[in-house]
Amino acid sequence: MKVLVLLMLVCSVYTNEIKTLSDQQPCLPDIHAALREITASLAKQEVEMKYLQAENKEQAAQLDKQEDQLQDQQTEAETLKKQLQEQAVNQQTEVDELKKQLQGKQVAFSTSLLASGSQTFGPFKQHTPLVFKHVATNIGNAYSPVTGFFTAPLRGAYHFEWHVFGTGGNNGAALVKNTENIFSAYESQPSGGSSASQGASLLLEAGDVVSVHLEPGATVYDNTNHHNTFSGHMLFTM
């Protein structure tokens, strides 16, 4: 009897264990599926992580490239700035040089025979240079009140005018370039005052000399009214 009861008890326990295992078996496939899903998700995340790492690496390379480009641009800007500064200095030097050249090319003078008193000049037997001692203007210092000569400082075109005045008889003076008689201003009156005027434009080489010469046998008269004048200026260089 006891053996039968024991056998029945063992059978009951075995039956319950079988039932418990039977109840637990449906959960195992769900666990495997979850594991597979987690594994797939991790693999996907790993792929995405590798993609992000590659993208970050590419972006870092682009940033490095942009930094290099910015550095090159900054270097170019500094070089350009230096070049502009050098150009500005050179241009200023050229401007200063041009100013000096222009100042050297500014030539003009205006003179008369006497600064004070009165005097009659002539007559002489030959052409005689007149020395215009009263200097009203002498820009460029090309005229000498000591010799009466104008000396061209540069090759170019120059314009000259001279006016003579006398008191009766022959009154006249000629413009002379070096030794060449260019034009003459001449007037003859038996009595009273007479005057004559003349002008000329000349192409002069640097060093050419221009002066006014009293004509042979002629006279001129001057006083503080400055009747006799000799003027000239440079038109342009050539």
C-alpha positions in Angstrom: 0.0 0.0 0.0 2.8 2.4 0.9 4.6 1.5 -2.3 1.5 2.3 -4.3 1.1 5.7 -2.6 4.8 6.5 -3.2 4.5 5.6 -6.8 1.4 7.8 -7.1 3.3 10.7 -5.5 6.2 10.3 -7.8 4.0 10.2 -10.8 2.2 13.4 -9.6 5.5 15.3 -9.2 6.8 14.1 -12.6 3.5 15.2 -14.2 3.8 18.7 -12.7 7.4 19.1 -13.9 6.4 18.0 -17.4 3.6 20.5 -17.3 5.9 23.3 -16.0 8.4 22.5 -18.8 5.6 22.4 -21.2 4.4 25.9 -20.1 8.0 27.3 -20.3 8.9 26.0 -23.8 6.8 28.6 -25.7 9.0 31.4 -24.2 12.2 30.1 -25.6 11.5 31.1 -29.3 10.7 34.7 -28.1 14.0 35.0 -26.3 15.9 33.8 -29.4 14.0 36.3 -31.6 14.7 39.1 -29.2 18.4 38.2 -29.2 18.4 38.1 -32.9 16.7 41.5 -33.1 19.2 43.0 -30.6 22.1 41.5 -32.5 20.8 42.9 -35.8 20.2 46.3 -34.1 23.8 46.3 -32.7 25.2 45.4 -36.2 23.2 48.2 -37.7 24.4 50.6 -35.1 28.0 49.5 -35.7 27.6 50.1 -39.4 26.1 53.6 -38.7 28.9 54.3 -36.3 31.5 53.3 -38.9 29.7 55.6 -41.4 29.6 58.5 -38.9 33.3 57.9 -38.1 34.1 58.0 -41.9 31.9 61.1 -42.3 33.6 62.8 -39.4 37.0 61.9 -40.8 36.0 63.4 -44.1 34.7 66.6 -42.5 37.9 66.9 -40.4 39.9 66.6 -43.6 37.8 69.3 -45.2 38.2 71.5 -42.2 42.0 71.0 -42.4 41.9 71.8 -46.1 39.8 74.9 -45.4 42.3 76.0 -42.7 45.1 75.5 -45.2 43.2 77.6 -47.8 42.5 80.3 -45.2 46.2 80.3 -44.3 47.2 80.6 -47.9 44.6 83.4 -48.4 46.0 85.2 -45.4 49.5 84.8 -46.7 48.4 86.1 -50.1 46.6 89.0 -48.4 49.7 90.0 -46.5 51.9 89.7 -49.6 49.4 91.8 -51.6 49.4 94.4 -48.7 53.2 94.6 -48.8 53.1 94.9 -52.6 50.5 97.7 -52.4 52.6 99.5 -49.7 55.7 99.2 -51.9 53.7 100.4 -54.9 52.4 103.4 -52.9 56.0 104.2 -51.9 57.2 103.9 -55.4 54.3 106.0 -56.7 55.0 108.7 -54.2 58.6 108.6 -55.2 57.6 108.9 -58.9 55.3 111.8 -58.0 58.0 113.6 -56.1 60.4 113.0 -59.0 57.7 114.3 -61.5 57.2 117.4 -59.3 61.0 118.0 -59.4 61.0 117.6 -63.1 58.0 119.9 -63.5 59.6 122.5 -61.3 62.7 122.2 -63.5 60.5 122.7 -66.6 58.8 125.8 -65.3 60.7 128.6 -67.1 59.5 132.2 -67.5 61.2 135.6 -67.2 60.3 139.3 -67.7 62.9 142.1 -67.7 63.5 145.7 -68.6 66.7 147.6 -69.3 67.0 149.9 -66.2 66.1 149.3 -62.6 66.5 153.0 -61.9 67.5 156.3 -63.5 67.4 157.0 -67.3 69.8 156.3 -70.1 70.2 156.3 -73.9 71.9 153.2 -75.4 73.7 153.5 -78.8 74.3 154.1 -81.5 76.9 151.4 -82.1 78.6 150.3 -85.4 77.7 146.6 -84.9 75.1 144.5 -83.2 75.5 145.0 -79.4 73.8 142.8 -76.8 71.5 144.7 -74.5 71.6 143.7 -70.8 68.2 143.9 -69.2 69.1 144.5 -65.6 65.7 145.0 -64.0 64.2 141.5 -63.4 60.5 141.4 -62.7 60.3 137.6 -63.0 62.9 134.9 -63.4 61.3 131.5 -62.8 63.8 128.7 -63.4 66.7 131.3 -63.3 67.4 130.8 -67.0 67.9 134.5 -67.6 71.1 136.3 -66.4 70.8 140.0 -65.6 74.7 140.1 -65.7 75.1 139.0 -69.4 71.6 139.6 -70.7 71.5 136.0 -72.0 68.7 133.5 -71.7 70.0 130.0 -71.6 67.6 127.1 -72.4 67.6 124.6 -69.6 65.8 121.9 -71.6 65.0 121.0 -75.2 61.7 122.5 -76.1 59.6 125.3 -77.6 60.0 128.8 -76.2 58.3 132.0 -76.9 60.0 135.5 -76.6 58.8 139.1 -76.9 60.8 142.3 -76.9 59.8 145.9 -77.0 62.0 148.9 -77.8 61.5 152.6 -77.4 63.6 155.6 -78.6 63.4 159.4 -78.9 63.9 160.2 -82.5 66.0 158.7 -85.2 66.4 154.9 -85.7 65.2 152.7 -82.9 65.5 148.9 -83.3 66.7 145.7 -81.7 66.9 142.1 -83.0 66.3 138.7 -81.3 69.5 136.6 -81.6 69.7 132.8 -81.1 73.3 131.9 -80.4 74.8 133.9 -83.3 71.7 133.8 -85.6 69.6 136.9 -86.1 66.0 135.7 -85.8 63.6 138.7 -86.0 64.0 142.5 -85.7 61.8 145.1 -84.1 62.5 148.5 -85.8 61.0 152.0 -86.0 62.4 155.3 -87.5 61.0 158.7 -86.6 62.7 162.0 -87.3 61.6 163.4 -84.0 59.6 162.5 -80.9 59.3 159.1 -79.4 58.9 155.8 -81.3 58.5 152.2 -80.3 58.6 148.8 -81.9 57.6 145.3 -80.7 58.2 141.8 -82.0 57.7 138.2 -80.9 59.0 134.7 -81.9 58.6 131.1 -80.9 61.8 129.0 -81.1 62.8 125.4 -80.9 65.8 125.4 -78.6 68.2 122.7 -77.6 69.4 122.7 -74.0 72.2 125.2 -73.7 71.1 127.4 -76.6 71.4 131.1 -75.8 68.9 133.8 -76.8 69.5 137.6 -76.3 68.3 141.0 -77.7 70.9 143.0 -79.7 70.8 146.7 -80.5 70.8 147.2 -84.3 73.8 149.0 -85.8 73.2 152.8 -85.8 70.1 152.5 -83.7 69.4 153.9 -80.2 66.9 153.1 -77.4 66.0 155.1 -74.4 64.8 153.8 -71.0 63.9 155.1 -67.6 61.9 154.1 -64.6 58.9 153.6 -66.8 60.6 150.5 -68.3 59.9 151.2 -72.0 62.4 148.5 -73.2 61.5 145.0 -72.2 62.6 141.4 -72.9 60.4 138.5 -71.8 60.1 134.8 -72.5 58.7 131.5 -71.3 58.8 127.8 -72.2 55.8 126.5 -74.0 56.6 122.8 -73.7 59.4 120.3 -73.7 60.3 118.1 -76.7 
